[in-house]
Amino acid sequence: MGTNGSTMLAPLRQGLPPIDAASVSSSASCALPARYEAVRGARQFTNTTLTQWNLGDRFDDVALVVSELVTNALRHALPADTPRDRPLDPPVRLHLMRWAGRLVCAVRDPSPQSPVAREAAEDDFSAESGRGLFLVESFSDSWGWHPLAGTLHGKVVWAMFRLPDAA
């Protein structure tokens, strides 16, 4: 992904019935504070939600992706002067949406900048950071991002997981 516009949403539609916002069978959302401890909270929220949706067997892959998306939002999308101790007006939100054949994890943050995946030539797999979007791409069926419009500022970075028909 890396292009701007509606093409960023195309992978959500590939090989699947069209997404209709009214057809979401389940959705859940949580606000996350601007602290790295929020990653643990996002994983716990994901575990609870997937368990309620009888998708607990998908937790490992989904939680890894959620952790990477939230970490990237906290590390790269928040201005340096963002207060890290204010619980009010959390700048990052996690959304989980389930349709019959797919699960989407979306993280909203205040930055309009596109997420940047490292080039393969730059990958140093012994490095402690820089592999987040590679992991998102590896563990989800597709991912992308889109800018927010209207009164909301920033972007949403999402990852989609295909679900078995019986889910």
N, C-alpha and C positions, 0 to 999 in steps of 0.2 A: 504494500500500500504506500503511499507517498504522494498520491495525486490528490487534488482538491476536487470537491464537487460530489455529485451523486454516484460517480463510479466507485467511491469508497464503500458504498453500501451494497454494491453488486454481489460480493461473495455471500451476503445474507440470503440472496435469492437463488443462487446457482444450484440447480438440481432439486429444488424444493418448491412447494407451492408458495405463491406470493404471501408476503407478510401483511397481515391486516391488523392494525393496532387493536381493533375491537376483538380480534380472535385470540389474544393472549389468554391462555388458560390459567396462568398463575404469574404473579409478579410480587417482588419484594424489594425494598430499598432501605438503605441505612446511610445516615450521615457519618462521616469519619473526621475526627479531629486532625489538625495539622501536626501530628506527632507520629513517629515511626511505630509506636505501640498500636496504632490504628490498624496495622497489617494483621496483627494477631486478632483484633476484633473483627476484621473483615473475614478472616478464615473461620472464626467461630460462627459468625452470621451465616456464612455460606454453608457450613456444616448443618446448622439448625434448619436452614431453608431447604437444602437438598434432602435431608431426612424427612421433613414434612411432605415433600413432593415425591417420596419413595424413589429418590435418585441417589441415595447414599453411596451406591457403588461407583458413582462418577466423582466422588469427593476428591480423590487424590489429584486427578488431572485438573479439575475445575479450581480447586484451592491453590494449586501451583500458579495457574494463570491469574487468578484474582490477586494473589500475593504480588506477582510481578506488575500487574496493572496499577495496583494501589501504591506500591513502592515507587514506580516511575512517576506517578502523579505527585507524590510527596517530595520526591527528590528533584524532579525536573520542571514541574508545572507550577509550583508555588513561588511567588516572588520571595526574594531573600528576606524581606522585612515582614513576612507573614508571621503574626504572633503564634507561637507554638503552644501556648498555654491557655488560649481562650476557647472554652467549650462552645460558646455561642457562635452562630453563623459558620458552621464547618465548611471549609472550601472544597471538600472532596466528598462525592457521594458514590456509593456502590449500588447498582441496580442489577437484579437477577430477573430474567423474564423467561417463561417457559411456554412454548407452543407444543403442539402434538409431536412434532418431529425434531425439535431443536431447543436448545437452551442458549440464551445469550447473557453474557456477563458484560456490563458496561460500567465504566468509571468516568464520572464527570469531574473536570477540574477547571480552574479559572484561566488557564493559558490558551491563547489562540494558536500557539506553535504546534506544528505537526510532530508526532512522535518520530524519532529517527532511529532506524535499525542500523546497527553497525555493518559495514561492508565485510564480506567474507574474508577479504585479504587482511582486514584489521583485527579479525577475531583472535584473541589470545585466550584460549580456554582455561588457562591457569589464572587469569585475572579474576579479582573478586567482584567486579561489576562489569556491566556492559553487555550482558547476555540476555537481558529481560525480554526483549521483543523476539529474539531467537527462540526462547523457551515458549513464549506465547504462540508463535507460529508453529512450533513443533508439537505442542500438546493440544491445540484447538484445531478445529476443522478449517477455520478462516478467521481473520481479524481485520480490523480497519479502524477508521476514525472519521469523525465529521465535526465541523465547527458548529457551535450553537448560534442561534439567531434570536432576534427579538430582544427581550429584556435580559435574557441569560447571556453571559459572556463566557468564553472559553471553548472547550471541546468535549466530546465524548469519545473515548477509546473503547472498542468493544471486541469481544471474542465470541465466536459461535461454536457450539458443540452439537453435532447430530445426535439424536436420540433414537434408540430402537423403536420400531412401531408400537411395541407393547408398553412403552414408557408412559 
